[in-house]
Amino acid sequence: MARSAVMLRQACRLIPFERSISPGVQISAELVWRRDGWLELSYGILARAAKGIDVLKLPVGLNDGPQQGQRKDELWTTTCFEAFIAAPGEQRYWEVNLAANGDWAVYRFDGYRSGQTQQELSMPPTVRLQRGVHQLRLDARIALEPWWTPGVCPDLALTAVMDRGQEGLSHWALSHGRKADFHDRSTFLSA
């Protein structure tokens, strides 16, 4: 079976906004934008501490393999993998939220943090999880039709929120402004 052409591939290491994060925790992210209207996201966490991945607050009962999640709001209040995609030259953009248990949300914004609505999808994202003592990997695939213009590569930001329990949330992104604000278009990569 032939795979569709890749229009854009971005792989990177995310950096934490908070300075208190141990250098033993690393997060990588990858985005693949396919010509046939699919967005593929992959996130990897490596935690070299003695507690390994248990330093993070994750949903209970996680198993490796496909996750059966549902649309859910406020995923960013705990461990959440995110992508922000924007139409080049336009104010509108979308926020994708993915939880390790497969829960998800996609929102459309008309402008900076304004005009937020739930983006309807033709089908829910597929989410697959692999978990080890010191690592976690989440892979997701999202259909962009009919709401994204075919053939147009996005401006984008790959981000993550890590819930460290009593130590609080940490905010990870490709780059940060003066505050941890994933909606800040100046931190997006241009297509």
Secondary structure as the mmCIF struct_conf table of DSSP 4:
data_model
#
loop_
_struct_conf.conf_type_id
_struct_conf.id
_struct_conf.beg_label_comp_id
_struct_conf.beg_label_asym_id
_struct_conf.beg_label_seq_id
_struct_conf.end_label_comp_id
_struct_conf.end_label_asym_id
_struct_conf.end_label_seq_id
HELX_LH_PP_P HELX_LH_PP_P1 ALA A 2 ALA A 5
STRN STRN1 VAL A 6 PRO A 16
BEND BEND1 PHE A 17 GLU A 18
TURN_TY1_P TURN_TY1_P1 ARG A 19 SER A 20
BEND BEND2 ILE A 21 ILE A 21
TURN_TY1_P TURN_TY1_P2 PRO A 23 GLY A 24
STRN STRN2 VAL A 25 ARG A 34
TURN_TY1_P TURN_TY1_P3 ARG A 35 ASP A 36
BEND BEND3 GLY A 37 GLY A 37
STRN STRN3 TRP A 38 ALA A 47
BEND BEND4 ALA A 49 ALA A 49
TURN_TY1_P TURN_TY1_P4 ALA A 50 LYS A 51
HELX_RH_3T_P HELX_RH_3T_P1 GLY A 52 VAL A 55
BEND BEND5 LEU A 56 LEU A 56
TURN_TY1_P TURN_TY1_P5 VAL A 60 GLY A 61
BEND BEND6 ASP A 64 ASP A 64
STRN STRN4 GLY A 65 GLN A 67
STRN STRN5 ARG A 71 ARG A 71
BEND BEND7 ASP A 73 ASP A 73
HELX_RH_3T_P HELX_RH_3T_P2 LEU A 75 THR A 77
BEND BEND8 THR A 78 THR A 79
STRN STRN6 CYS A 80 ALA A 86
TURN_TY1_P TURN_TY1_P6 PRO A 88 GLY A 89
BEND BEND9 GLU A 90 GLN A 91
STRN STRN7 TYR A 93 LEU A 98
TURN_TY1_P TURN_TY1_P7 ALA A 100 ASN A 101
BEND BEND10 GLY A 102 GLY A 102
STRN STRN8 TRP A 104 PHE A 109
BEND BEND11 ASP A 110 ASP A 110
STRN STRN9 GLY A 111 GLY A 111
TURN_TY1_P TURN_TY1_P8 TYR A 112 ARG A 113
STRN STRN10 SER A 114 SER A 114
BEND BEND12 GLY A 115 GLY A 115
STRN STRN11 THR A 117 GLN A 118
HELX_LH_PP_P HELX_LH_PP_P2 GLN A 119 GLU A 120
BEND BEND13 SER A 122 MET A 123
HELX_LH_PP_P HELX_LH_PP_P3 PRO A 124 PRO A 125
STRN STRN12 THR A 126 ARG A 131
BEND BEND14 VAL A 133 HIS A 134
STRN STRN13 GLN A 135 ALA A 143
TURN_TY1_P TURN_TY1_P9 GLU A 145 TRP A 147
BEND BEND15 TRP A 148 TRP A 148
TURN_TY1_P TURN_TY1_P10 PRO A 150 GLY A 151
HELX_LH_PP_P HELX_LH_PP_P4 CYS A 153 PRO A 154
STRN STRN14 ASP A 155 ASP A 163
HELX_RH_3T_P HELX_RH_3T_P3 GLY A 165 GLU A 167
STRN STRN15 LEU A 169 ALA A 173
BEND BEND16 LEU A 174 LEU A 174
BEND BEND17 ARG A 178 LYS A 179
TURN_TY1_P TURN_TY1_P11 PHE A 182 HIS A 183
HELX_RH_3T_P HELX_RH_3T_P4 ARG A 185 THR A 187
BEND BEND18 PHE A 188 PHE A 188
STRN STRN16 LEU A 189 LEU A 189
HELX_LH_PP_P HELX_LH_PP_P5 SER A 190 SER A 190
#
